[in-house]
């Protein structure tokens, strides 16, 4: 018995530990809030869930153990609470933690180690004396071997899985149809529709059909407790199932933790974890356990099963044709299973929000380039927020701006995030050199981008092409009008770096502070000594954000997270920053799962205006008042709007036209192999098979890709269709599973 109890306790610690670590991971990365007592409270919640499961845990179930009263063959919920919550959690965990952490001021993890070590030691000694754990004695309970004597046959894993897949697919199909109907009039997140439909499907089917369609098809029925009102039991079951989900969603939104994607992943994960824990511990779902409902095997007539299966199949086919007709009304480069996929939600409704945006765009007649030069009439420094590093069309626009005669005459200075500032002499020489042929120009351009600052070498062709064109353009200008470019980044692979320790130190330097310092010092000199006293600054993503209004530094020096915030701090009304239309890499909290800005309302508005290229100030526009949803959506939702962060924006082209060109730059390894090896060594990278690595770099082909083919964006922008197709696939799998189960029975 002791070995079984020890094994079950270890298993419960492992399972509980996995749950706790997963939740802490969510708190840390998504909510950005991890109080020191979180681990302890989560352990208490785990024990409380076990008590709701009548004291059965996965460990006890595997060990075939059961907690009962000392005098009876079962235990009451009050006894379980006394044993697990008041004694095991409260007296032996929470109170010692409060004393050690808040009283003695020990580290939280050291507190936990001491507490659980003490619990193990106390119980080992107590078992030697009393043959039971200390909280069993204090709560008047004991642990016995458990044998399930029920004669009722329970459904197997395959049946339950098939029933779940059928119910899930039906809910998803109904949800997608409902979503397409509702979104014609007003926007609503798909997950809200899915949750409402799931609750209605579960409640209505159980009230009127006494079961779900999936359960009926797979021969699973409910055995309700005797002498209890059937409808009251079903109400309790549905409330127990859905209220925790609704409460969690409400609390997250109430406290402004609004990352819908990660919140839903977390809630679904928690939902299924508790479900699996309940099934392992008791053989029942927690909602059936609390409502005292039992699932039993009850085969339906073959003819009825056939009719129901064919009906479900025809429903899937009908919905497929219907949704395909509703969805495929716009051109798209990507098709999947007959459905067109778009870079934004083309079904965004023509509500008042969209109408306001469309009306505003129609009244704007300023092109992006003219807007930039209008800003230069008022401001000395204009910062452009580069979209994705490799995107090509934005750099065509930037070159169009800097090659305009007004720029060379009145502005003349360009700062870029690209390039280590200690290689300023190299870029100065490059922009004033006339190369005899294109080969020499490309070799020198590639050499510049070996010193990009953060990477071994840069492999995106937009800045490579831009530099080449800028060199050629400068050769057409007199010295007084030549464009000056300034590198601003820190040199991660500086020649002074000798080992991994040096490299580690330079990697933790505040890049934004250094880039801002370079720009600030240089621009002050420009304004003092140059006849052209303005500049254009190109910064990628957050480096171009201005959150200086949120400045609450507790340090004795100026500190911001973004380069442009420093620039606004030092130059104030001399600076404007401009957002280039893009997608949001931050809304979902995962950089490789982007989403359209403002649920696609921006893309839809520009689409309805024939994607007219325009530039405008955010202030007093319907775009500027939108919440800035390009921030990484971790922690509490920012209250900042686009007009709080940017002066204005330029719309160059639809995101469907974004394209990327990357790969090994020409002559990248010419006279560079020794330096490349040094960089690998100081950064701790793998240097085995170095010759093969270099050969692969040289052989790497140029890659051209398009945002309209990005699978993660397409998944995010077409989420309802993605879920629908997954559900249809799941439904057909379930129908095939039904045939397999049928054949096994006949054998």
BADRENPA-832457 format. One record per residue (C-alpha): residue number from 1; residue in one letter; y, z, x. Coordinates in steps of 0.5 Angstrom, whole numbers, plus 2048, in hexadecimal, padded with zeros to 3 digits. Example, Ala and Ser with C-alpha at 12.3 -4.5 7.8 and 13.67 -1.06 7.14 Angstrom:
BADRENPA-832457
1  A  7F7  810  819 $
2  S  7FE  80E  81B $
end
This chain:
BADRENPA-832457
1  X  800  800  800 $
2  X  805  802  806 $
3  X  804  7FB  809 $
4  X  805  7F7  803 $
5  X  80B  7FB  801 $
6  X  80E  7FA  808 $
7  X  80C  7F3  808 $
8  X  810  7F2  801 $
9  X  816  7F6  803 $
10  X  816  7F1  809 $
11  X  816  7EB  805 $
12  X  81B  7EE  800 $
13  X  820  7EF  806 $
14  X  81F  7E8  808 $
15  X  820  7E5  801 $
16  X  826  7EA  800 $
17  X  829  7E8  807 $
18  X  828  7E1  806 $
19  X  82C  7E2  7FF $
20  X  831  7E6  802 $
21  X  833  7E2  808 $
22  X  833  7DC  804 $
23  X  838  7DF  7FF $
24  X  83C  7E2  806 $
25  X  83C  7DB  808 $
26  X  83F  7D8  802 $
27  X  845  7DE  802 $
28  X  846  7DD  809 $
29  X  847  7D5  809 $
30  X  849  7D4  802 $
31  X  84D  7DA  7FF $
32  X  84F  7DC  806 $
33  X  84E  7E3  804 $
34  X  849  7E8  807 $
35  X  84A  7EF  806 $
36  X  846  7F4  80B $
37  X  843  7F7  805 $
38  X  840  7F0  802 $
39  X  839  7F1  805 $
40  X  838  7F8  803 $
41  X  83A  7F6  7FC $
42  X  836  7EF  7FC $
43  X  830  7F4  7FD $
44  X  831  7F8  7F7 $
45  X  832  7F2  7F3 $
46  X  82B  7EF  7F6 $
47  X  828  7F6  7F4 $
48  X  82B  7F6  7ED $
49  X  829  7EF  7EC $
50  X  822  7F2  7EE $
51  X  823  7F7  7E8 $
52  X  824  7F2  7E3 $
53  X  81E  7EF  7E5 $
54  X  81A  7F6  7E3 $
55  X  81A  7F8  7EA $
56  X  816  7F2  7EC $
57  X  818  7EE  7F3 $
58  X  815  7E8  7F6 $
59  X  812  7ED  7FB $
60  X  80F  7F1  7F6 $
61  X  80D  7EB  7F2 $
62  X  809  7E8  7F9 $
63  X  806  7EF  7FA $
64  X  804  7F0  7F3 $
65  X  808  7F7  7F3 $
66  X  80C  7FA  7ED $
67  X  810  800  7EC $
68  X  80F  805  7E7 $
69  X  810  80C  7E5 $
70  X  80C  811  7E8 $
71  X  809  813  7E1 $
72  X  809  80C  7DE $
73  X  807  805  7DF $
74  X  80E  802  7DE $
75  X  815  804  7E0 $
76  X  81B  804  7DC $
77  X  821  800  7DE $
78  X  825  807  7DF $
79  X  820  809  7E4 $
80  X  820  803  7E8 $
81  X  828  804  7E8 $
82  X  827  80B  7EB $
83  X  822  809  7F0 $
84  X  826  802  7F3 $
85  X  82D  803  7F1 $
86  X  82F  80A  7F1 $
87  X  82A  80C  7F7 $
88  X  828  806  7FB $
89  X  82E  803  7FB $
90  X  833  808  7F9 $
91  X  831  80E  7FD $
92  X  82D  80B  802 $
93  X  832  805  804 $
94  X  839  805  801 $
95  X  83B  80C  802 $
96  X  838  80C  809 $
97  X  83C  805  80A $
98  X  842  808  808 $
99  X  842  80E  80C $
100  X  840  80A  812 $
101  X  845  804  811 $
102  X  84B  807  80E $
103  X  84A  80E  811 $
104  X  847  80D  818 $
105  X  84A  806  819 $
106  X  843  803  81B $
107  X  842  7FB  81B $
108  X  840  7F9  814 $
109  X  839  7F6  817 $
110  X  838  7FC  81B $
111  X  839  800  815 $
112  X  834  7FC  812 $
113  X  82F  7FC  817 $
114  X  82F  804  818 $
115  X  82F  804  810 $
116  X  828  800  80F $
117  X  825  803  816 $
118  X  826  80A  813 $
119  X  823  808  80C $
120  X  81D  805  810 $
121  X  81C  80B  814 $
122  X  81D  810  80E $
123  X  818  80D  80A $
124  X  813  80C  810 $
125  X  813  814  811 $
126  X  813  815  809 $
127  X  80D  810  808 $
128  X  809  814  80D $
129  X  80B  81B  80A $
130  X  80B  819  802 $
131  X  808  812  802 $
132  X  80E  80F  7FF $
133  X  815  80C  800 $
134  X  81A  812  7FF $
135  X  81E  80E  7F9 $
136  X  817  80E  7F5 $
137  X  817  816  7F6 $
138  X  81E  817  7F4 $
139  X  81D  812  7EE $
140  X  816  814  7EC $
141  X  813  80D  7ED $
142  X  80E  80A  7F0 $
143  X  80B  803  7F3 $
144  X  804  801  7F0 $
145  X  800  7FB  7F1 $
146  X  802  7F6  7EB $
147  X  7FD  7F1  7E8 $
148  X  7FF  7ED  7E2 $
149  X  7FA  7ED  7DD $
150  X  7FD  7E8  7D8 $
151  X  7F8  7E3  7D5 $
152  X  7FE  7DF  7D3 $
153  X  7FE  7D8  7D7 $
154  X  805  7D7  7DA $
155  X  807  7D0  7DC $
156  X  806  7CD  7E3 $
157  X  80B  7CB  7E8 $
158  X  80B  7C4  7E7 $
159  X  80C  7C5  7DF $
160  X  812  7C9  7E0 $
161  X  815  7C4  7E5 $
162  X  814  7BF  7E1 $
163  X  817  7C2  7DB $
164  X  81D  7C4  7DF $
165  X  81E  7BD  7E1 $
166  X  81E  7BA  7DA $
167  X  823  7BF  7D8 $
168  X  827  7BE  7DE $
169  X  827  7B7  7DD $
170  X  829  7B7  7D5 $
171  X  82E  7BC  7D7 $
172  X  831  7B8  7DC $
173  X  831  7B1  7D8 $
174  X  834  7B5  7D2 $
175  X  839  7B8  7D7 $
176  X  83B  7B1  7DA $
177  X  83C  7AE  7D3 $
178  X  840  7B3  7D0 $
179  X  844  7B3  7D7 $
180  X  845  7AC  7D6 $
181  X  848  7AD  7CF $
182  X  84C  7B3  7D0 $
183  X  84F  7B0  7D6 $
184  X  852  7AA  7D3 $
185  X  857  7AF  7D0 $
186  X  858  7B5  7D5 $
187  X  855  7B7  7DC $
188  X  850  7BC  7DC $
189  X  84C  7BD  7E2 $
190  X  844  7BB  7E1 $
191  X  841  7C2  7E3 $
192  X  845  7C5  7DD $
193  X  842  7BF  7D8 $
194  X  83B  7C0  7DB $
195  X  83B  7C8  7DA $
196  X  83E  7C7  7D3 $
197  X  838  7C2  7D2 $
198  X  833  7C7  7D5 $
199  X  835  7CD  7D1 $
200  X  835  7C9  7CB $
201  X  82E  7C5  7CC $
202  X  82B  7CC  7CE $
203  X  82D  7D0  7C8 $
204  X  82D  7CA  7C3 $
205  X  826  7C8  7C5 $
206  X  823  7CF  7C5 $
207  X  826  7D1  7BE $
208  X  824  7CB  7BA $
209  X  81E  7C8  7BE $
210  X  81C  7CF  7C1 $
211  X  81B  7CC  7C8 $
212  X  81E  7C7  7CC $
213  X  81C  7C0  7CC $
214  X  819  7C0  7D3 $
215  X  815  7C6  7D2 $
216  X  812  7C3  7CB $
217  X  810  7BD  7CF $
218  X  80D  7C1  7D4 $
219  X  809  7C5  7D0 $
220  X  80D  7CC  7D1 $
221  X  80F  7D0  7CC $
222  X  813  7D7  7CB $
223  X  80F  7DD  7C8 $
224  X  814  7E2  7C5 $
225  X  814  7E9  7C5 $
226  X  811  7EC  7BF $
227  X  815  7F0  7B9 $
228  X  81B  7ED  7BC $
229  X  820  7E8  7B9 $
230  X  81F  7E1  7BC $
231  X  826  7DF  7BC $
232  X  828  7E5  7BF $
233  X  823  7E4  7C4 $
234  X  826  7DD  7C6 $
235  X  82D  7DF  7C6 $
236  X  82C  7E5  7CB $
237  X  828  7E0  7CF $
238  X  82D  7DB  7CF $
239  X  833  7E0  7D0 $
240  X  82F  7E3  7D6 $
241  X  82E  7DC  7D9 $
242  X  835  7D9  7D9 $
243  X  83A  7DF  7D9 $
244  X  839  7E0  7E0 $
245  X  83B  7D9  7E2 $
246  X  841  7D9  7DD $
247  X  843  7DF  7E0 $
248  X  843  7DD  7E7 $
249  X  846  7D7  7E6 $
250  X  84C  7DA  7E2 $
251  X  84D  7DF  7E8 $
252  X  84D  7DA  7ED $
253  X  852  7D6  7E9 $
254  X  856  7DD  7E7 $
255  X  857  7DF  7EE $
256  X  858  7D7  7F0 $
257  X  852  7D6  7F4 $
258  X  852  7CF  7F2 $
259  X  84D  7CB  7F6 $
260  X  849  7C8  7F0 $
261  X  844  7C5  7F5 $
262  X  842  7CB  7F9 $
263  X  843  7D0  7F3 $
264  X  83E  7CC  7EF $
265  X  839  7CB  7F5 $
266  X  83A  7D2  7F6 $
267  X  839  7D4  7EF $
268  X  833  7CF  7EE $
269  X  830  7D2  7F4 $
270  X  830  7D9  7F2 $
271  X  82E  7D7  7EB $
272  X  828  7D4  7EE $
273  X  827  7DA  7F3 $
274  X  826  7DF  7EE $
275  X  822  7DB  7EA $
276  X  81D  7DA  7EF $
277  X  81D  7E1  7F1 $
278  X  81C  7E3  7EA $
279  X  816  7DE  7E9 $
280  X  813  7E0  7F0 $
281  X  814  7E7  7ED $
282  X  812  7E7  7E6 $
283  X  810  7E0  7E5 $
284  X  815  7DF  7E0 $
285  X  81D  7DD  7E0 $
286  X  821  7E3  7E0 $
287  X  824  7E1  7D9 $
288  X  81D  7E0  7D6 $
289  X  81C  7E7  7D9 $
290  X  822  7EB  7D7 $
291  X  821  7E8  7D0 $
292  X  819  7EA  7D0 $
293  X  817  7E2  7CF $
294  X  811  7DF  7D2 $
295  X  80F  7D8  7D4 $
296  X  808  7D6  7D2 $
297  X  804  7D0  7D2 $
298  X  804  7CC  7CB $
299  X  802  7C5  7CB $
300  X  805  7C0  7C6 $
301  X  801  7BB  7C3 $
302  X  800  7B4  7C7 $
303  X  804  7B0  7C2 $
304  X  80A  7B4  7C1 $
305  X  80A  7B5  7C9 $
306  X  80A  7AD  7C9 $
307  X  80F  7AC  7C4 $
308  X  814  7B1  7C8 $
309  X  813  7AE  7CE $
310  X  814  7A7  7CC $
311  X  81B  7AA  7C8 $
312  X  81D  7AD  7CF $
313  X  81C  7A7  7D3 $
314  X  820  7A2  7CE $
315  X  825  7A7  7CE $
316  X  826  7A7  7D5 $
317  X  826  79F  7D5 $
318  X  82B  79F  7CF $
319  X  830  7A4  7D3 $
320  X  82F  7A0  7D9 $
321  X  831  799  7D6 $
322  X  837  79D  7D2 $
323  X  83A  7A0  7D8 $
324  X  839  79A  7DC $
325  X  83D  797  7D7 $
326  X  842  79C  7D7 $
327  X  843  79D  7DF $
328  X  842  796  7E2 $
329  X  849  793  7DF $
330  X  84C  793  7E6 $
331  X  84B  78F  7EC $
332  X  847  793  7F2 $
333  X  844  791  7F8 $
334  X  83E  796  7F7 $
335  X  839  796  7F2 $
336  X  833  79B  7F2 $
337  X  82E  79A  7EC $
338  X  832  795  7E8 $
339  X  838  79A  7E8 $
340  X  83F  799  7EC $
341  X  841  79E  7F0 $
342  X  849  79F  7F2 $
343  X  84D  7A3  7F7 $
344  X  850  7A7  7F1 $
345  X  84F  7A9  7EA $
346  X  851  7A2  7E6 $
347  X  850  7A6  7E0 $
348  X  855  7AB  7E1 $
349  X  859  7AB  7DA $
350  X  860  7A8  7D8 $
351  X  862  7AF  7D7 $
352  X  86A  7B1  7D7 $
353  X  869  7B3  7DF $
354  X  866  7AC  7E0 $
355  X  86C  7A9  7DC $
356  X  871  7AD  7E0 $
357  X  86F  7AA  7E6 $
358  X  86E  7A3  7E4 $
359  X  875  7A3  7E1 $
360  X  878  7A6  7E8 $
361  X  874  7A1  7EC $
362  X  877  79B  7E8 $
363  X  87E  79E  7E9 $
364  X  87D  79E  7F1 $
365  X  87F  798  7F4 $
366  X  880  79A  7FB $
367  X  87A  798  800 $
368  X  877  79C  805 $
369  X  87A  799  80B $
370  X  881  79A  808 $
371  X  880  7A1  805 $
372  X  87F  7A3  80D $
373  X  885  7A0  80F $
374  X  889  7A3  809 $
375  X  886  7AA  80C $
376  X  889  7A8  813 $
377  X  890  7A7  80F $
378  X  88F  7AF  80E $
379  X  88B  7B2  813 $
380  X  88A  7B2  81A $
381  X  882  7B3  81A $
382  X  87D  7B0  815 $
383  X  876  7B2  816 $
384  X  871  7AD  813 $
385  X  86A  7B1  811 $
386  X  865  7AC  813 $
387  X  85F  7AB  80F $
388  X  858  7AB  812 $
389  X  858  7AA  819 $
390  X  854  7A3  819 $
391  X  858  7A0  813 $
392  X  85B  799  815 $
393  X  860  797  810 $
394  X  864  79D  811 $
395  X  865  79B  818 $
396  X  867  794  816 $
397  X  86D  798  812 $
398  X  86F  79C  818 $
399  X  870  796  81C $
400  X  874  793  817 $
401  X  878  798  817 $
402  X  879  799  81F $
403  X  87A  792  820 $
404  X  880  791  81B $
405  X  886  790  81E $
406  X  889  796  81B $
407  X  884  79A  81E $
408  X  885  798  825 $
409  X  88D  798  824 $
410  X  88E  79F  821 $
411  X  887  7A3  822 $
412  X  884  7A0  828 $
413  X  87F  7A7  829 $
414  X  878  7A8  827 $
415  X  874  7AE  827 $
416  X  86C  7AD  826 $
417  X  867  7B3  826 $
418  X  863  7AE  82A $
419  X  863  7AF  831 $
420  X  863  7B5  836 $
421  X  86B  7B6  838 $
422  X  869  7B7  83F $
423  X  868  7AF  83F $
424  X  86F  7AE  83D $
425  X  871  7AA  843 $
426  X  86B  7A6  842 $
427  X  86D  7A4  83B $
428  X  874  7A3  83D $
429  X  872  79E  843 $
430  X  86D  79A  83E $
431  X  873  799  839 $
432  X  877  796  83E $
433  X  872  792  841 $
434  X  871  78A  840 $
435  X  869  789  841 $
436  X  867  782  844 $
437  X  862  781  83F $
438  X  85E  785  839 $
439  X  859  787  83E $
440  X  85D  78C  842 $
441  X  861  78E  83B $
442  X  85A  790  838 $
443  X  858  794  83E $
444  X  85E  798  83F $
445  X  85E  799  837 $
446  X  857  79C  838 $
447  X  859  7A0  83E $
448  X  85F  7A3  83A $
449  X  85A  7A5  834 $
450  X  855  7A8  839 $
451  X  85B  7AE  839 $
452  X  85B  7AE  832 $
453  X  85B  7B6  833 $
454  X  855  7B9  82F $
455  X  850  7B4  82F $
456  X  84C  7B1  835 $
457  X  84F  7AA  833 $
458  X  852  7A7  82D $
459  X  84E  7A2  829 $
460  X  852  7A0  824 $
461  X  855  799  824 $
462  X  85C  79B  820 $
463  X  860  79E  825 $
464  X  85D  79A  82A $
465  X  85F  793  827 $
466  X  866  797  825 $
467  X  867  799  82D $
468  X  866  791  82F $
469  X  86A  78F  829 $
470  X  870  794  82B $
471  X  86F  792  833 $
472  X  870  78A  831 $
473  X  876  78C  82C $
474  X  879  790  831 $
475  X  879  78A  836 $
476  X  87D  786  831 $
477  X  883  78C  831 $
478  X  888  78D  836 $
479  X  887  794  83A $
480  X  88C  797  836 $
481  X  888  796  82F $
482  X  881  797  832 $
483  X  87D  79C  82D $
484  X  87B  7A2  831 $
485  X  875  7A6  82F $
486  X  873  7AD  831 $
487  X  86C  7B0  831 $
488  X  86C  7B7  82E $
489  X  865  7BA  82F $
490  X  862  7BF  834 $
491  X  85D  7BC  839 $
492  X  856  7BF  837 $
493  X  853  7BC  83E $
494  X  859  7BD  842 $
495  X  857  7BC  84A $
496  X  859  7C3  84B $
497  X  853  7C5  846 $
498  X  84D  7C7  84B $
499  X  847  7CA  847 $
500  X  845  7CC  840 $
501  X  849  7D2  840 $
502  X  850  7CE  841 $
503  X  84E  7C9  83C $
504  X  84D  7CF  837 $
505  X  854  7D2  838 $
506  X  857  7CC  837 $
507  X  854  7CA  830 $
508  X  856  7D1  82D $
509  X  85E  7CF  82F $
510  X  862  7CE  829 $
511  X  862  7C6  829 $
512  X  868  7C6  823 $
513  X  86C  7CB  827 $
514  X  86B  7C6  82D $
515  X  86D  7C0  82A $
516  X  873  7C3  826 $
517  X  875  7C5  82D $
518  X  875  7BF  830 $
519  X  878  7BB  82A $
520  X  87E  7C1  82A $
521  X  87F  7C0  831 $
522  X  87F  7B9  832 $
523  X  883  7B8  82B $
524  X  889  7BD  82E $
525  X  889  7B9  834 $
526  X  88A  7B2  830 $
527  X  88F  7B5  82B $
528  X  893  7B7  831 $
529  X  892  7B1  836 $
530  X  890  7AB  832 $
531  X  894  7A6  82E $
532  X  88F  7A6  829 $
533  X  88E  7AD  826 $
534  X  889  7AC  821 $
535  X  881  7AC  822 $
536  X  87B  7AA  81E $
537  X  875  7AF  81E $
538  X  86E  7AD  81D $
539  X  869  7B3  81B $
540  X  862  7B3  818 $
541  X  861  7B7  811 $
542  X  863  7BF  812 $
543  X  867  7BE  818 $
544  X  86C  7BA  814 $
545  X  86C  7C0  80F $
546  X  873  7C4  80E $
547  X  871  7CB  80B $
548  X  877  7CE  80F $
549  X  879  7D1  808 $
550  X  873  7D6  808 $
551  X  875  7D8  80F $
552  X  872  7E0  810 $
553  X  871  7E1  817 $
554  X  86F  7E8  819 $
555  X  870  7E6  820 $
556  X  876  7E6  825 $
557  X  876  7DF  826 $
558  X  876  7D9  821 $
559  X  86F  7D7  81F $
560  X  86D  7D1  81A $
561  X  867  7CE  819 $
562  X  869  7C7  818 $
563  X  86E  7C3  81D $
564  X  873  7C1  818 $
565  X  874  7C8  816 $
566  X  877  7C9  81D $
567  X  87B  7C3  81C $
568  X  87E  7C5  816 $
569  X  87F  7CC  819 $
570  X  883  7CA  81F $
571  X  887  7C3  81C $
572  X  887  7C5  814 $
573  X  88B  7C0  810 $
574  X  88A  7BB  816 $
575  X  883  7BA  814 $
576  X  87F  7B6  80F $
577  X  878  7B5  80E $
578  X  874  7B0  80A $
579  X  86D  7B0  807 $
580  X  869  7A9  808 $
581  X  865  7A8  802 $
582  X  85E  7AA  803 $
583  X  858  7AE  800 $
584  X  857  7B6  800 $
585  X  852  7B8  806 $
586  X  854  7BF  804 $
587  X  853  7C0  7FC $
588  X  84B  7C1  7FD $
589  X  84C  7C5  803 $
590  X  847  7C1  807 $
591  X  84A  7BB  80B $
592  X  845  7B6  80A $
593  X  845  7B7  803 $
594  X  84C  7B4  801 $
595  X  84F  7B3  7FA $
596  X  854  7AF  7F7 $
597  X  85B  7B3  7F7 $
598  X  85D  7B7  7F0 $
599  X  856  7B5  7ED $
600  X  858  7AD  7EE $
601  X  85F  7AE  7EA $
602  X  862  7AB  7F0 $
603  X  85E  7A5  7F1 $
604  X  85D  7A3  7EA $
605  X  865  7A3  7E9 $
606  X  866  79F  7EF $
607  X  860  79A  7EC $
608  X  864  79A  7E6 $
609  X  86A  797  7E9 $
610  X  866  792  7ED $
611  X  866  796  7F3 $
612  X  86D  795  7F5 $
613  X  86F  797  7FC $
614  X  875  79C  7FB $
615  X  878  7A2  7FF $
616  X  87C  7A8  7FB $
617  X  87E  7AF  7FC $
618  X  879  7B5  7F9 $
619  X  87F  7B9  7F6 $
620  X  880  7B7  7EE $
621  X  87A  7B3  7EE $
622  X  873  7B4  7EA $
623  X  86F  7B4  7F1 $
624  X  873  7B9  7F4 $
625  X  872  7BE  7EF $
626  X  86A  7BD  7F0 $
627  X  867  7C3  7F4 $
628  X  865  7C1  7FB $
629  X  85E  7BF  7FA $
630  X  85D  7BC  801 $
631  X  85D  7C3  804 $
632  X  856  7C6  806 $
633  X  854  7CA  800 $
634  X  852  7D0  803 $
635  X  854  7D7  800 $
636  X  859  7D7  7FB $
637  X  85C  7D1  7F8 $
638  X  862  7CF  7FB $
639  X  868  7CF  7F7 $
640  X  86C  7CA  7FB $
641  X  86E  7C4  7F8 $
642  X  86E  7BD  7FB $
643  X  876  7BE  7FB $
644  X  875  7C5  7FF $
645  X  871  7C1  804 $
646  X  874  7BA  805 $
647  X  87B  7B7  804 $
648  X  878  7B1  801 $
649  X  872  7AC  801 $
650  X  871  7A5  802 $
651  X  86C  7A1  7FF $
652  X  869  79B  803 $
653  X  863  799  800 $
654  X  85D  79B  7FB $
655  X  858  7A0  7FF $
656  X  853  79A  7FD $
657  X  856  796  802 $
658  X  856  79B  808 $
659  X  852  798  80E $
660  X  850  79B  814 $
661  X  84E  798  81B $
662  X  84B  79C  821 $
663  X  846  79C  827 $
664  X  847  79B  82E $
665  X  84D  799  830 $
666  X  84D  793  835 $
667  X  84C  795  83D $
668  X  84B  79C  83B $
669  X  846  79E  841 $
670  X  84A  79A  846 $
671  X  84C  79F  84C $
672  X  84A  7A4  847 $
673  X  843  7A6  848 $
674  X  845  7AC  84D $
675  X  84A  7AF  848 $
676  X  846  7AE  842 $
677  X  840  7B2  846 $
678  X  845  7B7  848 $
679  X  848  7B8  841 $
680  X  840  7B9  83E $
681  X  83F  7BE  843 $
682  X  845  7C3  842 $
683  X  844  7C2  83B $
684  X  83D  7C4  83B $
685  X  83B  7BE  838 $
686  X  834  7BB  83A $
687  X  834  7B7  840 $
688  X  82C  7B5  840 $
689  X  82B  7AE  840 $
690  X  832  7AC  842 $
691  X  831  7A5  844 $
692  X  82E  7A4  83D $
693  X  834  7A7  83A $
694  X  839  7A3  83D $
695  X  834  79D  83C $
696  X  834  79F  834 $
697  X  83C  7A0  834 $
698  X  83D  799  837 $
699  X  838  796  833 $
700  X  83B  799  82C $
701  X  83E  793  828 $
702  X  844  793  824 $
703  X  843  797  81D $
704  X  847  794  817 $
705  X  846  799  810 $
706  X  84A  799  80A $
707  X  84C  79F  806 $
708  X  84A  79C  7FF $
709  X  843  79D  802 $
710  X  843  7A4  804 $
711  X  83D  7A7  801 $
712  X  840  7AE  800 $
713  X  846  7AC  7FD $
714  X  843  7A7  7F8 $
715  X  83E  7AD  7F6 $
716  X  844  7B2  7F5 $
717  X  849  7AC  7F2 $
718  X  843  7AA  7ED $
719  X  840  7B1  7EC $
720  X  83E  7B0  7E5 $
721  X  83A  7AA  7E6 $
722  X  837  7AD  7ED $
723  X  834  7B3  7E9 $
724  X  832  7AE  7E3 $
725  X  82E  7AA  7E8 $
726  X  82B  7B0  7EB $
727  X  829  7B3  7E4 $
728  X  826  7AC  7E2 $
729  X  822  7AC  7E8 $
730  X  820  7B3  7E7 $
731  X  81E  7B1  7E0 $
732  X  81A  7AC  7E1 $
733  X  816  7B0  7E7 $
734  X  815  7B5  7E1 $
735  X  812  7B0  7DD $
736  X  80D  7AE  7E2 $
737  X  80C  7B5  7E4 $
738  X  80A  7B5  7DC $
739  X  805  7B0  7DD $
740  X  802  7B3  7E3 $
741  X  801  7BA  7E0 $
742  X  7FE  7B6  7DA $
743  X  7F9  7B2  7DF $
744  X  7F7  7B9  7E2 $
745  X  7F5  7BC  7DB $
746  X  7F1  7B6  7D9 $
747  X  7ED  7B7  7E0 $
end
